[in-house]
Amino acid sequence: MYYGSHVTSLQSRRSSGVLLHPTSLPGPFAVGDLGQEARAFIDFLAAAGQTLWQVLPLGPIGLGNSPYQSCSAFAGNTLLIDPRQLVVDGLLDANHLRSQDSPEDYVDYEAAATFKARLLDEAYENFKQQPARPIRDQFESFCKQASWRLDDYALYQSLKNVNGDGDWSTWDKDIAFREPRALADAAKELHDHIEAQKFFQFLFFRQWQSLREYALQRAVRIIGDLPIFVAYDSADVWTHREYFQLDETGKPTAVAGVPPDYFSETGQLWGNPLYDWRRMREDGFRWWIDRLRWLLTLYDYIRVDHFRGFAACWEIPAGAPTAVIGRWAETPGREMFAALQKTLGDLPIIAENLGIITPDVESLREEFGFPGMRVLQFAFGGDEASEHLPQNYTRDTVVYTGTHDNDTSCGWFANLSEGERDRCLHQLASDGREINWDMIRAALSSVADTAIIPVQDLLGLGSEARMNLPASETGNWKWRLKPEALSDGLAGRLHNLTELSGRT
């Protein structure tokens, strides 16, 4: 399996790229995947002079289909497996792929999960029946190399499946609290289920590494995403209860979120259990070292979501109805990043420093040399000192027209107040007819070393193409790119603007 070396800094030259999560790619199976459409997107990036592809977290999706509420910080989302590659591998019959009838303009997660679960089960049964061949050797090598993270996840997922999908705290007590004999008995009883889960992970990471190699051959680097917190119902919390703030019954005593902000008057109640940083400090932040080391085998750069949580996090009492009630609790981010840097070397991290950012957060970011983020949609509120205005950027910046949590630029502009709209048009020297391209031009021509454009903004799409609305629980993560949307003309226009901005 390929483990490419990572690039240590985004600041070595001016660059730009596009934000698009693989689930949003077009294709015939109800959800985007890692197959030919992903390669076509990489070809588009190369033709458009782009050297970066940013994705959202690639782990199994969680509540509300969110990639930020995953059941594992180390597993892959098997919905992204391309069935057509399984046909090439001799694991599926091509006739089995023809029964899927799905919409083209949005992700149907339920249909995709049902369809792909059946195909993956068939692929595993066919794999078991085959004589020894290279793919079997590759699988065994994968299981051996990944055992430190794979074994617990495969057992967790198997137990979850046989327990009606209930969270781990509802399982038999001996299993929930990982009594060794109970775990050994469960592993023996569920052996074939566990092997199947390992096989599915093997297929995902095999396809992902193949896709990443394809990108590297075309000089496209990948920016991954690291959510700071993990879901309560996850293999991580079940396996390492000691690293989280839980009571004697295994329930969280405090949960994560953010106080009232730009997105919500009552804040955002994420509900993730908070870390027991004292315990993590005791063993030298080993879990975090393992996590970063693993991600550096998957990505060239890592965007760290909610970076401010490494200076202090918003601690909400468990059971609180909203995120309004809480307090800022200090966290040992400086110690942790020092331990990571000592073990792993320079860290190719982008710090998501949006929201309520205090001097200690910026001091932490600057000390370790992590570029921060700026978002053009936040720039036109009337404050000439706004750090989101292009004239106020510094080089160590990754500028976005918008992020996955924002409306599209066209949708955002349509909903501005008159004053904000006037300031935006004046600042961008725009007549508003192609506000998306005026935003893109401002991002690319800025002094920021890196610029990232959501693909929806390249296409000039409205609010119907929004990826996520923070603090809402339904209707998110469904947007999907239409086939043939990324034309040669679009690539040429982006390439010209990128070249004029000195980013090719």
C-alpha distance (Angstrom), angle and dihedral (degrees) to the residues before:
residue distance angle dihedral
M1 . . .
Y2 3.79 . .
Y3 3.77 118.9 .
G4 3.81 105.4 179.7
S5 3.77 121.9 -163.8
H6 3.78 115.6 -108.8
V7 3.78 128.9 -124.1
T8 3.78 109.5 -113.6
S9 3.81 101.0 -146.0
L10 3.77 140.3 28.5
Q11 3.79 87.8 -160.7
S12 3.80 97.5 71.1
R13 3.81 90.7 93.0
R14 3.79 142.4 -9.1
S15 3.78 110.6 -80.9
S16 3.77 142.4 161.6
G17 3.77 140.5 -165.3
V18 3.78 148.6 163.4
L19 3.80 133.1 -92.5
L20 3.81 113.4 -136.2
H21 3.79 127.2 143.1
P22 3.83 114.6 -139.9
T23 3.82 92.3 -122.1
S24 3.82 86.7 66.0
L25 3.79 94.4 58.2
P26 3.81 117.1 108.6
G27 3.79 121.2 -109.6
P28 3.80 143.9 124.8
F29 3.81 101.9 -88.6
A30 3.85 107.2 74.7
V31 3.82 92.0 -101.2
G32 3.78 134.9 48.3
D33 3.79 116.5 -100.3
L34 3.80 144.8 -176.3
G35 3.80 95.6 -86.7
Q36 3.77 137.1 96.7
E37 3.80 95.8 -42.1
A38 3.82 89.5 57.3
R39 3.80 89.4 52.2
A40 3.79 90.3 47.9
F41 3.80 88.5 53.5
I42 3.81 90.5 52.5
D43 3.81 88.5 50.6
F44 3.80 88.5 52.4
L45 3.81 90.9 51.7
A46 3.79 91.7 50.9
A47 3.82 92.1 47.5
A48 3.82 89.6 49.2
G49 3.81 92.8 52.5
Q50 3.81 93.1 -110.7
T51 3.78 120.9 145.4
L52 3.81 100.5 -176.7
W53 3.80 135.0 65.4
Q54 3.80 115.0 -171.8
V55 3.80 119.7 -159.5
L56 3.80 133.9 -178.7
P57 3.83 120.7 -117.8
L58 3.81 111.7 -51.3
G59 3.81 97.1 -151.9
P60 3.81 125.5 111.9
I61 3.80 109.9 -66.8
G62 3.79 121.5 -111.9
L63 3.80 140.8 -171.4
G64 3.80 111.1 1.6
N65 3.83 89.9 5.6
S66 3.78 88.5 -73.8
P67 3.81 118.2 161.9
Y68 3.81 86.5 -153.4
Q69 3.83 93.6 64.6
S70 3.78 99.4 57.3
C71 3.80 127.6 162.5
S72 3.81 89.3 -135.0
A73 3.79 138.0 31.2
F74 3.81 88.9 -156.7
A75 3.82 107.0 39.5
G76 3.80 130.1 86.2
N77 3.80 130.2 -122.5
T78 3.80 104.5 -105.2
L79 3.82 90.7 -162.7
L80 3.81 84.6 76.9
I81 3.81 94.0 61.4
D82 3.81 111.0 116.5
P83 3.85 109.0 -131.1
R84 3.80 91.5 -158.2
Q85 3.79 90.6 66.2
L86 3.81 88.6 53.4
V87 3.80 88.0 58.2
V88 3.81 89.3 53.1
D89 3.81 88.6 49.3
G90 3.81 89.9 55.1
L91 3.80 92.1 -115.3
L92 3.82 98.2 113.1
D93 3.78 138.8 32.8
A94 3.81 111.8 -118.9
N95 3.82 89.8 -132.6
H96 3.80 89.3 68.2
L97 3.80 91.2 65.1
R98 3.79 96.4 61.4
S99 3.79 99.0 74.4
Q100 3.79 95.2 72.5
D101 3.81 114.0 104.3
S102 3.79 110.7 176.9
P103 3.81 140.6 156.5
E104 3.79 118.9 -93.9
D105 3.79 99.6 -151.2
Y106 3.81 102.2 56.2
V107 3.80 140.2 24.4
D108 3.80 114.4 -100.0
Y109 3.79 99.2 -158.4
E110 3.79 95.6 -179.4
A111 3.80 93.9 51.7
A112 3.79 91.9 44.0
A113 3.80 92.7 50.3
T114 3.82 93.2 49.9
F115 3.79 94.8 44.9
K116 3.78 97.3 44.4
A117 3.80 94.4 43.6
R118 3.79 88.7 58.8
L119 3.79 92.5 47.1
L120 3.79 93.5 47.2
D121 3.80 91.4 49.7
E122 3.81 89.1 51.5
A123 3.79 91.4 47.6
Y124 3.80 91.2 51.7
E125 3.81 93.0 49.0
N126 3.79 90.1 49.5
F127 3.79 90.5 47.4
K128 3.81 90.9 54.4
Q129 3.81 91.4 52.2
Q130 3.77 96.0 51.5
P131 3.78 123.6 96.4
A132 3.79 120.1 -116.9
R133 3.79 111.3 -60.4
P134 3.82 137.8 150.9
I135 3.81 94.7 -82.4
R136 3.80 90.3 57.7
D137 3.80 90.8 52.1
Q138 3.80 89.3 48.3
F139 3.80 91.1 50.9
E140 3.79 93.0 50.2
S141 3.79 90.9 48.0
F142 3.81 90.3 49.3
C143 3.81 92.1 51.0
K144 3.78 91.4 50.0
Q145 3.79 95.6 47.6
A146 3.81 94.3 42.8
S147 3.82 98.6 39.8
W148 3.81 92.4 110.0
R149 3.81 90.5 66.6
L150 3.80 103.7 14.8
D151 3.81 102.0 58.4
D152 3.80 96.3 58.8
Y153 3.81 92.9 42.9
A154 3.82 94.0 49.8
L155 3.81 91.3 48.6
Y156 3.82 91.2 46.0
Q157 3.80 92.8 50.4
S158 3.80 92.5 46.2
L159 3.80 91.8 50.2
K160 3.79 90.4 47.4
N161 3.80 91.1 52.7
V162 3.81 93.7 51.6
N163 3.82 92.0 44.5
G164 3.79 95.8 61.0
D165 3.80 93.0 -98.5
G166 3.81 91.0 -68.5
D167 3.79 117.9 153.3
W168 3.80 117.0 -94.8
S169 3.82 94.4 -102.5
T170 3.84 89.2 66.5
W171 3.82 94.0 56.4
D172 3.77 125.0 98.3
K173 3.80 105.8 -61.0
D174 3.79 95.6 -119.5
I175 3.79 90.3 52.9
A176 3.80 94.8 41.6
F177 3.80 90.6 52.7
R178 3.80 93.6 40.5
E179 3.79 101.1 -118.0
P180 3.85 102.1 -171.4
R181 3.81 97.9 -129.0
A182 3.80 92.2 47.1
L183 3.80 90.7 50.0
A184 3.79 91.9 49.3
D185 3.81 91.5 50.3
A186 3.81 91.5 47.9
A187 3.81 91.9 48.6
K188 3.80 90.3 52.3
E189 3.82 94.6 45.8
L190 3.82 93.9 45.8
H191 3.80 97.2 39.4
D192 3.80 96.6 126.4
H193 3.83 92.7 44.4
I194 3.81 89.1 51.1
E195 3.81 92.9 49.1
A196 3.80 89.3 50.7
Q197 3.81 91.6 53.6
K198 3.78 90.3 49.6
F199 3.79 90.0 49.5
F200 3.80 92.1 51.8
Q201 3.81 90.0 51.6
F202 3.79 89.8 48.4
L203 3.79 90.5 54.5
F204 3.81 92.4 48.7
F205 3.79 96.4 49.6
R206 3.81 92.2 41.2
Q207 3.79 90.0 56.3
W208 3.80 93.3 42.2
Q209 3.80 93.7 52.4
S210 3.80 90.6 47.3
L211 3.80 89.5 52.4
R212 3.79 91.8 47.0
E213 3.79 90.8 52.1
Y214 3.80 88.3 51.9
A215 3.80 89.2 52.9
L216 3.79 93.6 48.3
Q217 3.81 90.8 51.3
R218 3.81 87.1 58.6
A219 3.81 94.1 45.9
V220 3.80 92.7 -107.8
R221 3.79 116.7 138.5
I222 3.79 123.6 -160.6
I223 3.79 126.8 -128.2
G224 3.80 110.8 -155.7
D225 3.78 128.8 -166.6
L226 3.80 129.6 -121.1
P227 3.82 114.9 -163.5
I228 3.79 106.7 -149.0
F229 3.82 93.3 -138.4
V230 3.80 134.0 45.3
A231 3.79 128.7 -141.9
Y232 3.80 119.4 -94.4
D233 3.80 90.6 -127.9
S234 3.78 94.3 59.2
A235 3.76 140.9 114.9
D236 3.81 87.2 -116.5
V237 3.81 95.8 60.5
W238 3.80 93.4 38.6
T239 3.81 91.8 50.5
H240 3.82 97.4 40.4
R241 3.80 108.1 30.0
E242 3.80 88.2 153.3
Y243 3.81 90.7 69.5
F244 3.81 94.5 58.7
Q245 3.79 136.9 66.0
L246 3.81 99.6 -106.0
D247 3.79 132.5 146.4
E248 3.81 126.1 -125.7
T249 3.81 90.9 -82.5
G250 3.79 92.0 54.1
K251 3.81 96.0 -106.5
P252 3.83 122.0 131.4
T253 3.78 117.9 -98.9
A254 3.81 92.5 -164.2
V255 3.78 133.2 15.1
A256 3.80 138.1 -157.8
G257 3.77 132.9 -105.7
V258 3.78 141.1 114.2
P259 3.81 130.6 -94.8
P260 3.82 122.1 -111.7
D261 3.79 109.6 -51.5
Y262 3.80 146.4 149.8
F263 3.79 91.2 -55.1
S264 3.82 102.5 43.7
E265 3.81 138.1 18.7
T266 3.80 90.8 -147.2
G267 3.79 95.4 42.6
Q268 3.77 124.5 -122.2
L269 3.81 119.3 -65.8
W270 3.80 103.1 -158.5
G271 3.79 95.4 170.9
N272 3.81 96.7 -148.4
P273 3.81 114.6 145.4
L274 3.78 114.1 -107.0
Y275 3.77 122.4 -119.8
D276 3.78 123.7 -103.4
W277 3.78 93.1 -128.7
R278 3.80 93.3 -177.3
R279 3.80 89.9 61.5
M280 3.80 92.8 43.8
R281 3.79 90.2 52.0
E282 3.81 90.7 52.9
D283 3.80 93.8 65.7
G284 3.79 96.3 38.3
F285 3.83 96.2 -99.4
R286 3.78 90.6 -68.4
W287 3.83 94.6 163.9
W288 3.80 91.1 54.6
I289 3.80 92.2 46.7
D290 3.80 89.9 52.4
R291 3.79 90.8 47.5
L292 3.82 96.0 50.6
R293 3.78 93.4 41.7
W294 3.80 89.2 54.6
L295 3.81 94.9 46.8
L296 3.80 90.4 50.8
T297 3.79 88.1 63.4
L298 3.82 89.6 56.7
Y299 3.81 104.5 39.8
D300 3.78 141.1 32.7
Y301 3.80 93.3 -141.5
I302 3.80 133.1 16.1
R303 3.79 126.0 -144.1
V304 3.81 107.0 -151.5
D305 3.79 107.8 -146.0
H306 3.83 117.1 -140.3
F307 3.80 93.2 8.3
R308 3.80 90.6 175.8
G309 3.80 87.4 72.1
F310 3.80 88.5 74.6
A311 3.80 89.6 64.8
A312 3.81 96.7 37.6
C313 3.79 133.4 -22.5
W314 3.80 131.2 -149.3
E315 3.81 104.2 -107.4
I316 3.82 113.5 -156.5
P317 3.81 121.8 -172.2
A318 3.81 110.8 -111.0
G319 3.79 110.0 -100.7
A320 3.80 95.7 28.0
P321 3.84 110.6 143.4
T322 3.82 95.0 -137.7
A323 3.79 139.5 9.7
V324 3.80 93.4 -106.0
I325 3.81 92.9 95.4
G326 3.77 109.8 64.2
R327 3.78 146.3 93.1
W328 3.77 138.8 -127.0
A329 3.80 109.1 -103.9
E330 3.79 118.2 -166.2
T331 3.80 118.3 -120.5
P332 3.83 129.9 -162.3
G333 3.78 97.1 -117.4
R334 3.80 93.5 142.8
E335 3.80 91.6 56.4
M336 3.79 92.3 44.1
F337 3.81 96.2 50.7
A338 3.79 90.2 45.8
A339 3.82 89.2 54.4
L340 3.81 90.8 46.8
Q341 3.78 92.3 48.9
K342 3.79 92.7 47.3
T343 3.80 91.5 52.9
L344 3.81 102.7 33.7
G345 3.80 104.2 26.2
D346 3.79 124.4 -133.0
L347 3.79 110.5 4.3
P348 3.84 118.4 -134.9
I349 3.81 92.4 -146.1
I350 3.80 132.1 153.1
A351 3.80 110.7 -156.6
E352 3.81 114.9 -139.6
N353 3.80 94.7 -144.4
L354 3.79 99.3 169.9
G355 3.79 128.2 129.8
I356 3.81 123.4 26.7
I357 3.79 100.4 6.7
T358 3.80 118.2 178.4
P359 3.82 128.0 -169.3
D360 3.81 92.4 -98.2
V361 3.81 90.2 59.6
E362 3.81 92.7 52.6
S363 3.80 90.8 43.9
L364 3.81 89.8 54.7
R365 3.80 92.2 47.8
E366 3.79 94.1 47.4
E367 3.80 94.1 45.5
F368 3.79 91.0 61.1
G369 3.79 95.6 37.0
F370 3.80 97.2 -117.8
P371 3.82 114.8 158.1
G372 3.80 113.8 -125.7
M373 3.80 131.8 -140.5
R374 3.78 132.2 -105.3
V375 3.81 125.4 -172.7
L376 3.79 120.8 -155.6
Q377 3.79 92.4 -151.6
F378 3.81 88.3 66.2
A379 3.82 93.7 53.2
F380 3.79 106.7 82.0
G381 3.79 106.3 61.9
G382 3.81 92.9 111.3
D383 3.80 102.3 -94.2
E384 3.82 107.9 122.8
A385 3.81 88.8 -163.1
S386 3.81 92.1 57.3
E387 3.77 110.2 138.9
H388 3.81 88.0 -142.0
L389 3.82 94.0 64.8
P390 3.82 109.1 100.3
Q391 3.81 94.4 -127.3
N392 3.81 88.7 60.8
Y393 3.81 97.5 53.1
T394 3.75 124.8 113.8
R395 3.78 123.6 -149.7
D396 3.82 94.5 -104.5
T397 3.79 89.8 72.4
V398 3.79 137.1 110.3
V399 3.80 107.0 -153.2
Y400 3.80 123.6 -157.7
T401 3.79 129.0 -173.6
G402 3.82 83.8 -144.7
T403 3.79 138.2 -26.9
H404 3.80 133.8 -128.4
D405 3.83 87.2 -86.9
N406 3.82 94.2 54.5
D407 3.76 130.7 79.0
T408 3.79 114.4 -105.5
S409 3.80 112.9 -84.4
C410 3.82 92.1 -108.5
G411 3.81 91.8 47.4
W412 3.80 91.2 46.0
F413 3.81 92.9 49.5
A414 3.80 92.5 49.8
N415 3.80 90.1 57.4
L416 3.81 99.4 46.2
S417 3.78 122.1 118.0
E418 3.79 115.4 -108.9
G419 3.79 91.9 -103.8
E420 3.79 94.0 49.9
R421 3.79 91.3 46.4
D422 3.81 91.6 52.1
R423 3.79 92.3 48.5
C424 3.80 90.8 48.1
L425 3.80 93.7 50.2
H426 3.81 91.8 46.0
Q427 3.79 94.1 47.4
L428 3.80 93.1 48.4
A429 3.83 95.5 38.7
S430 3.79 85.5 -126.4
D431 3.77 135.5 152.2
G432 3.82 89.2 -154.3
R433 3.81 96.4 -120.0
E434 3.80 92.6 113.0
I435 3.76 100.9 18.3
N436 3.80 91.2 158.3
W437 3.81 92.1 59.9
D438 3.79 91.8 43.8
M439 3.81 88.1 54.4
I440 3.80 91.1 47.0
R441 3.81 91.2 49.6
A442 3.81 91.1 50.5
A443 3.80 91.4 51.0
L444 3.80 95.4 46.2
S445 3.81 95.4 44.3
S446 3.81 94.3 47.7
V447 3.80 123.8 104.9
A448 3.83 90.5 -110.0
D449 3.80 110.8 120.3
T450 3.82 91.9 -136.0
A451 3.80 133.6 35.5
I452 3.81 125.3 -171.6
I453 3.81 123.0 -168.6
P454 3.82 123.0 -165.2
V455 3.80 108.2 -126.7
Q456 3.83 89.7 -124.5
D457 3.80 88.6 65.4
L458 3.80 92.2 51.4
L459 3.80 87.1 55.6
G460 3.82 95.3 44.7
L461 3.81 93.3 -124.7
G462 3.80 125.4 169.4
S463 3.80 134.1 -132.8
E464 3.80 91.3 -65.0
A465 3.82 86.4 75.1
R466 3.81 96.0 53.4
M467 3.81 111.9 133.2
N468 3.81 101.4 -154.9
L469 3.80 140.2 3.1
P470 3.83 107.9 -156.5
A471 3.81 116.9 -128.8
S472 3.82 91.0 24.3
E473 3.79 122.3 106.7
T474 3.80 105.6 -159.7
G475 3.78 139.3 49.8
N476 3.79 96.2 29.2
W477 3.83 133.4 127.6
K478 3.83 92.2 21.6
W479 3.78 103.2 108.8
R480 3.78 114.8 118.3
L481 3.79 135.1 -168.8
K482 3.78 113.7 -116.9
P483 3.80 118.9 -124.3
E484 3.82 113.9 -92.7
A485 3.83 91.8 12.3
L486 3.81 92.4 124.4
S487 3.79 100.9 69.1
D488 3.79 131.2 -176.0
G489 3.80 88.0 -112.5
L490 3.80 91.4 56.4
A491 3.80 90.7 48.6
G492 3.79 90.4 50.4
R493 3.79 93.6 49.7
L494 3.79 92.6 49.3
H495 3.81 91.4 45.2
N496 3.81 92.2 53.4
L497 3.79 93.1 49.2
T498 3.80 91.3 45.3
E499 3.81 91.0 50.5
L500 3.81 92.2 49.2
S501 3.83 88.1 51.5
G502 3.80 92.4 53.5
R503 3.79 94.3 -116.4
T504 3.82 102.3 119.1
